[in-house]
Each structure stands twice: as C-alpha cells, then as structure tokens.
Amino acid sequence: RNCALFGEFVMLLISEHQRYFVYMSATDMRKGFDTLCGLVRTQMKLNPMSGDMFIFFNRSRTHIKSLLWARDGFALYFKRLERETFELPSSASNETALISAQTLSLILHGIVLS
C-alpha cells in the first residue's frame, strides 16, 4: 500500500493517501521497533499497526526516525542531517501532530516550513 518492494529492500514512499503523525517530544534515537511501538500506544494513544506512519525526532532535531507497519512487519526509516536541523511542525497538541505528505516531504528535505 505505501511501500514498494525492490528485492529485499523497502523504499519509503510518501503518499497523500497516508496519515503521518509526529511525536512532538524528543525521542532517544537508540529506540527500536518495540519501544517506538510502545510510545505510539501509550503517549500518542494510536495503534502502531494502523498503517499510519509515526515520526520521531531527537532533542537536537538532527535525526529523524519513522515507524510504519508494512503489512507483514514494521519498517524503520532513519535519517541524520550533517548540517542544519529538521523543523518541527506547529501543533496545537503537546504530544502529537498530524501532518500532510507535503509537510513531511518538506521536513525530510530540510526546507523551512514557515
């Protein structure tokens, strides 16, 4: 649905038909699948197996990690910036922000949102 398989690799596709949730608090980037699923359930109050993508940033916003249920298992996407920082979206909530595919694309490319 939201991942294209090429051999044994999964490519991240950003689609308008997908929902993207940002966890607004800083996250330890050493966290793996199970701990991130726990954050989604307990802090974001969402289902990690819903098919939605869940996005996490470290405190300095130089690292981003996303978690996605890909029909047969979880996939993680991880990116580290060498310069600059990722910009967090504005949100009415302290815990979670729902963002568009376009906003996620801008964030991943390091483009200023404002």
N, CA, C and O of each residue as an XYZ file, in Angstrom:
456
protein
N       0.817     -1.190      0.000
C       0.000      0.000      0.000
C       0.862      1.255      0.000
O       0.660      2.135     -0.837
N       1.829      1.358      0.930
C       2.642      2.556      0.996
C       4.129      2.268      0.889
O       4.949      3.158      1.116
N       4.484      1.054      0.551
C       5.880      0.695      0.359
C       6.010     -0.079     -0.943
O       5.179     -0.930     -1.258
N       7.029      0.217     -1.673
C       7.311     -0.542     -2.886
C       8.477     -1.465     -2.589
O       9.495     -1.020     -2.059
N       8.350     -2.731     -2.917
C       9.402     -3.699     -2.641
C      10.316     -3.835     -3.849
O       9.844     -4.013     -4.971
N      11.592     -3.753     -3.627
C      12.600     -3.937     -4.663
C      13.599     -4.946     -4.135
O      14.502     -4.594     -3.376
N      13.441     -6.196     -4.532
C      14.299     -7.244     -3.979
C      13.999     -7.386     -2.508
O      12.862     -7.665     -2.126
N      15.003     -7.196     -1.680
C      14.812     -7.296     -0.235
C      14.738     -5.931      0.435
O      14.699     -5.855      1.664
N      14.717     -4.859     -0.334
C      14.718     -3.517      0.221
C      13.325     -2.914      0.167
O      12.543     -3.203     -0.739
N      13.029     -2.088      1.131
C      11.765     -1.360      1.148
C      12.084      0.110      0.925
O      12.926      0.687      1.614
N      11.407      0.706     -0.038
C      11.622      2.108     -0.351
C      10.520      2.935      0.306
O       9.352      2.554      0.247
N      10.864      4.041      0.921
C       9.893      4.907      1.566
C       9.181      5.727      0.499
O       9.814      6.461     -0.260
N       7.874      5.596      0.449
C       7.055      6.393     -0.445
C       6.159      7.288      0.398
O       5.559      6.838      1.374
N       6.075      8.533      0.024
C       5.216      9.480      0.725
C       4.003      9.716     -0.154
O       4.130     10.132     -1.306
N       2.824      9.447      0.397
C       1.589      9.499     -0.378
C       0.538     10.338      0.330
O       0.477     10.349      1.560
N      -0.281     11.035     -0.426
C      -1.395     11.810      0.132
C      -2.446     10.897      0.752
O      -3.296     11.370      1.506
N      -2.408      9.609      0.453
C      -3.390      8.656      0.972
C      -2.958      8.063      2.312
O      -3.638      7.195      2.859
N      -1.853      8.523      2.825
C      -1.272      8.039      4.077
C      -1.461      9.105      5.145
O      -1.518     10.294      4.831
N      -1.559      8.689      6.409
C      -1.564      9.658      7.509
C      -0.198      9.634      8.188
O       0.409      8.575      8.346
N       0.276     10.813      8.586
C       1.601     10.973      9.189
C       1.448     11.685     10.526
O       0.936     12.803     10.596
N       1.902     11.018     11.591
C       1.808     11.564     12.932
C       3.213     11.819     13.470
O       4.074     10.941     13.424
N       3.434     13.028     13.980
C       4.724     13.399     14.567
C       4.593     13.381     16.082
O       3.691     13.997     16.652
N       5.508     12.665     16.722
C       5.614     12.698     18.178
C       6.410     13.955     18.511
O       7.568     14.079     18.112
N       5.797     14.888     19.240
C       6.371     16.216     19.404
C       7.464     16.302     20.475
O       8.204     17.285     20.517
N       7.574     15.304     21.327
C       8.634     15.301     22.337
C       9.901     14.676     21.762
O       9.838     13.875     20.830
N      11.026     15.039     22.309
C      12.296     14.465     21.862
C      12.326     12.970     22.162
O      11.816     12.518     23.187
N      12.931     12.214     21.251
C      12.995     10.759     21.368
C      14.444     10.302     21.287
O      15.220     10.801     20.472
N      14.798      9.357     22.132
C      16.118      8.737     22.087
C      16.197      7.896     20.809
O      15.410      6.964     20.645
N      17.116      8.201     19.917
C      17.209      7.516     18.626
C      17.761      6.101     18.737
O      17.861      5.400     17.730
N      18.122      5.668     19.939
C      18.524      4.271     20.129
C      17.314      3.357     20.234
O      17.453      2.135     20.187
N      16.134      3.936     20.373
C      14.914      3.135     20.491
C      14.664      2.360     19.205
O      14.879      2.864     18.103
N      14.208      1.131     19.371
C      13.924      0.272     18.230
C      12.428      0.081     18.038
O      11.609      0.833     18.565
N      12.101     -0.938     17.274
C      10.717     -1.221     16.904
C       9.780     -1.288     18.107
O       8.774     -0.581     18.152
N      10.106     -2.131     19.071
C       9.193     -2.376     20.190
C       8.995     -1.146     21.058
O       7.868     -0.848     21.455
N      10.063     -0.431     21.360
C       9.950      0.754     22.213
C       9.195      1.870     21.501
O       8.399      2.572     22.124
N       9.437      2.040     20.201
C       8.692      3.049     19.445
C       7.211      2.683     19.369
O       6.353      3.560     19.467
N       6.907      1.409     19.197
C       5.503      0.972     19.224
C       4.868      1.311     20.566
O       3.713      1.731     20.624
N       5.627      1.127     21.644
C       5.138      1.482     22.969
C       4.845      2.966     23.083
O       3.841      3.347     23.684
N       5.702      3.818     22.518
C       5.451      5.266     22.521
C       4.177      5.599     21.751
O       3.379      6.432     22.182
N       3.998      4.944     20.614
C       2.796      5.194     19.807
C       1.552      4.836     20.615
O       0.585      5.597     20.637
N       1.572      3.684     21.276
C       0.403      3.228     22.048
C       0.144      4.084     23.284
O      -0.981      4.527     23.517
N       1.195      4.314     24.076
C       0.994      4.940     25.384
C       1.004      6.467     25.349
O       0.200      7.098     26.035
N       1.880      7.061     24.580
C       1.991      8.520     24.563
C       1.124      9.168     23.484
O       0.479     10.189     23.723
N       1.115      8.562     22.290
C       0.351      9.138     21.182
C      -1.092      8.636     21.172
O      -1.947      9.211     20.499
N      -1.363      7.553     21.926
C      -2.697      6.951     22.004
C      -3.207      6.503     20.630
O      -4.377      6.687     20.297
N      -2.302      5.912     19.840
C      -2.635      5.435     18.494
C      -2.191      3.991     18.336
O      -1.436      3.473     19.159
N      -2.658      3.349     17.287
C      -2.334      1.953     17.008
C      -1.155      1.887     16.043
O      -1.286      2.337     14.905
N      -0.013      1.347     16.448
C       1.144      1.310     15.557
C       0.950      0.408     14.331
O       1.697      0.521     13.359
N      -0.051     -0.490     14.370
C      -0.302     -1.387     13.244
C      -1.419     -0.866     12.328
O      -1.968     -1.620     11.523
N      -1.748      0.412     12.453
C      -2.843      1.012     11.682
C      -2.481      1.250     10.217
O      -3.367      1.433      9.381
N      -1.196      1.247      9.905
C      -0.760      1.616      8.557
C      -0.359      3.079      8.467
O       0.140      3.531      7.436
N      -0.580      3.827      9.560
C      -0.126      5.222      9.609
C       1.379      5.235      9.851
O       1.939      4.264     10.358
N       2.031      6.338      9.488
C       3.464      6.485      9.744
C       3.641      7.380     10.969
O       2.972      8.403     11.113
N       4.560      6.970     11.849
C       4.827      7.694     13.084
C       6.258      8.214     13.037
O       7.192      7.457     12.773
N       6.424      9.506     13.293
C       7.697     10.181     13.075
C       8.224     10.725     14.396
O       7.484     11.314     15.184
N       9.529     10.512     14.623
C      10.191     10.888     15.873
C      11.457     11.676     15.561
O      12.136     11.410     14.569
N      11.769     12.653     16.421
C      12.984     13.456     16.288
C      13.801     13.346     17.573
O      13.248     13.136     18.652
N      15.126     13.490     17.447
C      15.946     13.573     18.651
C      15.889     15.003     19.197
O      15.322     15.894     18.564
N      16.473     15.210     20.363
C      16.381     16.515     21.022
C      16.948     17.650     20.168
O      16.364     18.733     20.119
N      18.064     17.418     19.502
C      18.682     18.485     18.693
C      18.093     18.568     17.284
O      18.484     19.432     16.499
N      17.158     17.675     16.963
C      16.464     17.620     15.664
C      17.427     17.453     14.485
O      17.199     17.992     13.402
N      18.499     16.705     14.710
C      19.416     16.358     13.624
C      19.144     14.948     13.108
O      19.673     14.548     12.071
N      18.316     14.194     13.836
C      17.956     12.826     13.470
C      16.435     12.697     13.403
O      15.712     13.284     14.208
N      15.975     11.932     12.446
C      14.548     11.632     12.329
C      14.413     10.125     12.113
O      15.197      9.507     11.394
N      13.408      9.564     12.750
C      13.135      8.136     12.603
C      11.635      7.985     12.415
O      10.851      8.616     13.124
N      11.232      7.156     11.468
C       9.804      6.910     11.282
C       9.529      5.425     11.374
O      10.353      4.597     10.987
N       8.361      5.104     11.891
C       7.902      3.737     12.086
C       6.650      3.527     11.265
O       5.736      4.352     11.279
N       6.615      2.404     10.542
C       5.479      2.118      9.666
C       5.197      0.626      9.663
O       6.110     -0.183      9.501
N       3.941      0.265      9.840
C       3.531     -1.131      9.683
C       3.375     -1.371      8.185
O       2.582     -0.698      7.527
N       4.125     -2.322      7.649
C       4.155     -2.572      6.197
C       3.562     -3.945      5.880
O       4.230     -4.784      5.277
N       2.341     -4.172      6.274
C       1.562     -5.388      6.018
C       2.094     -6.648      6.686
O       1.313     -7.402      7.266
N       3.386     -6.898      6.624
C       3.926     -8.141      7.179
C       4.965     -7.898      8.265
O       5.596     -8.841      8.742
N       5.147     -6.648      8.655
C       6.112     -6.320      9.692
C       6.353     -4.822      9.738
O       5.862     -4.077      8.890
N       7.104     -4.391     10.724
C       7.404     -2.969     10.861
C       8.634     -2.596     10.050
O       9.561     -3.391      9.897
N       8.626     -1.376      9.536
C       9.777     -0.818      8.829
C      10.177      0.472      9.538
O       9.325      1.233      9.997
N      11.476      0.705      9.621
C      12.009      1.943     10.182
C      12.749      2.695      9.093
O      13.487      2.106      8.303
N      12.544      4.002      9.060
C      13.308      4.880      8.183
C      14.077      5.804      9.106
O      13.503      6.365     10.039
N      15.372      5.969      8.856
C      16.216      6.772      9.732
C      17.057      7.701      8.874
O      17.647      7.275      7.881
N      17.112      8.970      9.256
C      17.930      9.932      8.521
C      18.616     10.843      9.522
O      18.030     11.269     10.517
N      19.901     11.133      9.222
C      20.691     12.044     10.043
C      21.184     13.173      9.148
O      21.734     12.935      8.073
N      20.980     14.401      9.604
C      21.500     15.552      8.872
C      22.921     15.856      9.335
O      23.223     15.794     10.527
N      23.769     16.178      8.404
C      25.146     16.551      8.734
C      25.233     18.021      9.127
O      26.076     18.411      9.935
N      24.356     18.825      8.547
C      24.284     20.259      8.870
C      22.812     20.618      9.006
O      21.947     19.900      8.504
N      22.528     21.714      9.674
C      21.153     22.176      9.844
C      20.384     21.263     10.793
O      20.952     20.350     11.392
N      19.081     21.523     10.921
C      18.201     20.709     11.753
C      16.875     20.520     11.031
O      16.505     21.308     10.161
N      16.168     19.460     11.409
C      14.813     19.265     10.905
C      13.905     20.235     11.635
O      14.095     20.497     12.823
N      12.926     20.766     10.934
C      11.982     21.680     11.560
C      10.749     20.914     12.004
O      10.178     20.136     11.240
N      10.348     21.140     13.238
C       9.121     20.525     13.744
C       7.917     21.298     13.231
O       7.969     22.523     13.124
N       6.834     20.600     12.912
C       5.611     21.309     12.507
C       4.988     21.988     13.714
O       5.218     21.566     14.847
N       4.206     23.029     13.487
C       3.478     23.635     14.599
C       2.309     22.724     14.934
O       1.735     22.079     14.056
N       1.964     22.678     16.215
C       0.907     21.763     16.642
C       0.165     22.337     17.829
O       0.756     22.978     18.699
N      -1.144     22.100     17.855
C      -1.955     22.513     18.997
C      -1.746     21.558     20.167
O      -1.996     21.912     21.319
N      -1.290     20.354     19.868
C      -1.075     19.333     20.895
C       0.385     19.338     21.333
O       1.280     19.646     20.547
N       0.609     18.996     22.588
C       1.978     18.879     23.077
C       2.600     17.552     22.701
O       3.825     17.437     22.652
N       1.765     16.528     22.430
C       2.263     15.178     22.195
C       2.329     14.778     20.730
O       3.316     14.179     20.304
N       1.301     15.094     19.948
C       1.176     14.538     18.602
C       0.685     15.589     17.615
O      -0.177     16.407     17.933
N       1.251     15.551     16.409
C       0.785     16.420     15.328
C       0.497     15.558     14.107
O       1.308     14.708     13.739
N      -0.647     15.771     13.483
C      -0.977     15.125     12.222
C      -0.515     16.067     11.116
O      -0.932     17.224     11.069
N       0.348     15.573     10.225
C       0.870     16.418      9.151
C       0.539     15.804      7.794
O       0.228     14.617      7.695
N       0.610     16.622      6.764
C       0.339     16.161      5.402
C       1.589     15.529      4.795
O       2.699     15.681      5.307
N       1.377     14.822      3.699
C       2.505     14.241      2.961
C       3.437     15.340      2.472
O       4.656     15.172      2.483
N       2.876     16.449      2.049
C       3.689     17.569      1.560
C       4.562     18.133      2.687
O       5.741     18.415      2.473
N       3.999     18.295      3.866
C       4.773     18.797      5.005
C       5.897     17.837      5.360
O       7.020     18.266      5.624
N       5.603     16.530      5.368
C       6.652     15.548      5.652
C       7.762     15.630      4.617
O       8.941     15.584      4.969
N       7.409     15.748      3.374
C       8.410     15.855      2.312
C       9.299     17.081      2.522
O      10.517     17.001      2.362
N       8.693     18.209      2.880
C       9.469     19.427      3.139
C      10.410     19.226      4.325
O      11.570     19.634      4.278
N       9.909     18.596      5.388
C      10.737     18.340      6.567
C      11.926     17.461      6.194
O      13.064     17.764      6.554
N      11.663     16.369      5.470
C      12.744     15.431      5.098
C      13.792     16.084      4.200
O      14.956     15.683      4.217
N      13.397     17.067      3.432
C      14.336     17.768      2.547
C      14.972     18.990      3.216
O      15.747     19.710      2.588
N      14.640     19.224      4.502
C      15.258     20.305      5.235
C      14.755     21.675      4.867
O      15.440     22.668      5.114
N      13.576     21.760      4.283
C      13.008     23.034      3.876
C      12.266     23.661      5.059
O      11.545     22.971      5.779
N      12.443     24.947      5.253
C      11.796     25.670      6.352
C      10.299     25.729      6.093
O       9.875     26.078      4.991
N       9.495     25.393      7.092
C       8.055     25.311      6.931
C       7.354     26.650      6.980
O       6.297     26.804      6.369
N       7.904     27.629      7.686
C       7.198     28.890      7.870
C       7.286     29.841      6.720
O       6.723     30.934      6.779
